[in-house]
Amino acid sequence: MTISITSTDVEGIIEVADSISLTPFIDAAIDLVTQCCTNLDDDYTNIQLNRIAVWLAAHFYTVRDMRTESEKAGSVGEKFQSKVDVGFSTSHYGQMAMRLDYKGGLARLDNKLKKGGSSPKMTWVGKEEDDI
């Protein structure tokens, strides 16, 4: 299976600032979808994998360029969409990517990371002071 999405695909679901390249967000989405979704009995079609990747790329973009939830004209104000959380649940796009991944690969990764499943570990390989 080959995942292939473009900036135009992502711009189809999210408004993007002209000054921000979508390449790093697309690359990250393709990497994660490949890792989490392509080894699940190869049940997904290329079209399904591309859809998941598009929504995930849009999610990663919102980390860089937060979405406006509301604006005010009098006394000028702006409120951004945000959710106090970690992982894919922080944006509507990440939530949708997980919904499209009906086999649950992204949800498993999301839950694992929330529980600290990939915490760095350190092992001491030196000598104790008494051994010197």
C-alpha positions in Angstrom: 0.0 0.0 0.0 1.3 3.4 -0.9 0.0 6.6 0.8 0.2 9.6 -1.5 -1.5 12.9 -0.5 -0.8 16.5 -1.6 -1.2 20.0 -0.2 -4.3 20.4 -2.3 -5.8 17.4 -0.6 -5.2 18.9 2.9 -6.4 22.3 1.7 -9.7 20.7 0.7 -10.6 20.3 4.4 -8.7 23.1 6.2 -7.9 26.7 5.5 -4.2 27.1 5.2 -2.0 30.2 5.5 -0.1 30.7 2.2 3.2 31.3 4.2 3.1 27.8 5.8 4.3 24.8 3.9 2.2 21.6 4.5 5.1 19.3 3.6 6.2 18.6 7.2 2.6 17.9 8.3 2.0 15.6 5.3 5.2 13.7 5.8 4.5 13.2 9.5 0.9 12.0 8.7 2.1 9.6 6.1 4.7 8.2 8.4 2.2 7.6 11.2 -0.5 6.2 9.0 2.0 3.8 7.4 3.2 2.7 10.8 -0.2 2.4 12.5 -2.6 1.4 9.8 -0.9 -0.5 7.0 0.0 -3.6 9.1 -3.6 -4.2 10.1 -4.3 -7.2 7.8 -3.9 -4.9 4.8 -7.6 -4.4 5.0 -7.5 -0.7 4.1 -7.6 0.5 0.5 -5.2 3.2 -0.7 -8.1 5.6 -0.8 -9.0 4.9 2.8 -5.3 5.3 3.9 -5.1 8.6 2.0 -8.2 9.9 3.7 -6.8 9.1 7.1 -3.5 10.7 6.2 -5.3 13.9 5.0 -7.2 14.4 8.2 -4.1 13.6 10.3 -2.0 16.1 8.3 -4.7 18.7 9.0 -4.5 17.8 12.7 -0.7 18.3 12.7 -1.2 21.6 10.9 -3.5 22.9 13.7 -0.7 22.4 16.2 1.2 25.0 14.2 -1.7 27.2 13.2 -4.5 27.0 15.8 -8.1 27.4 14.5 -10.2 30.4 15.5 -13.3 29.4 17.4 -14.8 32.9 17.7 -14.0 36.5 17.0 -15.3 39.8 18.3 -15.5 43.2 16.6 -16.3 45.4 19.6 -13.3 45.4 22.0 -11.5 43.2 19.5 -11.1 39.6 20.6 -10.3 36.2 19.3 -10.7 32.8 20.8 -8.9 29.7 19.5 -10.2 26.2 19.4 -8.3 24.1 21.9 -8.8 21.2 24.2 -6.8 20.6 27.2 -5.6 17.1 26.3 -2.7 15.4 24.5 -2.7 13.4 21.3 -5.1 13.3 18.4 -8.1 14.4 20.5 -6.9 18.0 20.6 -8.5 18.8 17.2 -11.5 17.9 15.2 -9.2 16.8 12.5 -7.3 14.3 14.7 -10.6 13.0 16.0 -11.8 12.4 12.5 -8.6 10.7 11.5 -9.2 8.3 14.4 -12.8 7.7 13.3 -11.7 6.9 9.7 -9.1 4.5 11.1 -11.9 2.0 12.1 -9.3 -0.7 12.9 -8.0 1.5 15.8 -4.3 1.8 15.0 -4.2 5.6 15.7 -6.4 5.2 18.8 -4.1 2.6 20.2 -1.1 4.8 19.6 -2.9 7.8 21.1 -3.9 5.8 24.3 -0.4 4.4 24.6 1.2 7.9 24.5 -1.3 9.3 26.9 -0.4 6.6 29.4 3.3 7.3 29.0 3.9 4.1 26.9 6.9 5.5 25.2 8.7 7.1 28.1 12.4 7.4 27.7 14.4 4.9 29.8 17.9 5.3 31.1 20.3 2.5 32.1 23.5 3.2 34.0 26.4 1.4 32.3 29.2 3.0 34.3 31.0 1.8 37.5 29.8 2.5 41.0 32.0 4.7 43.0 33.1 1.8 45.3 34.2 -0.1 42.2 36.8 2.5 41.2 
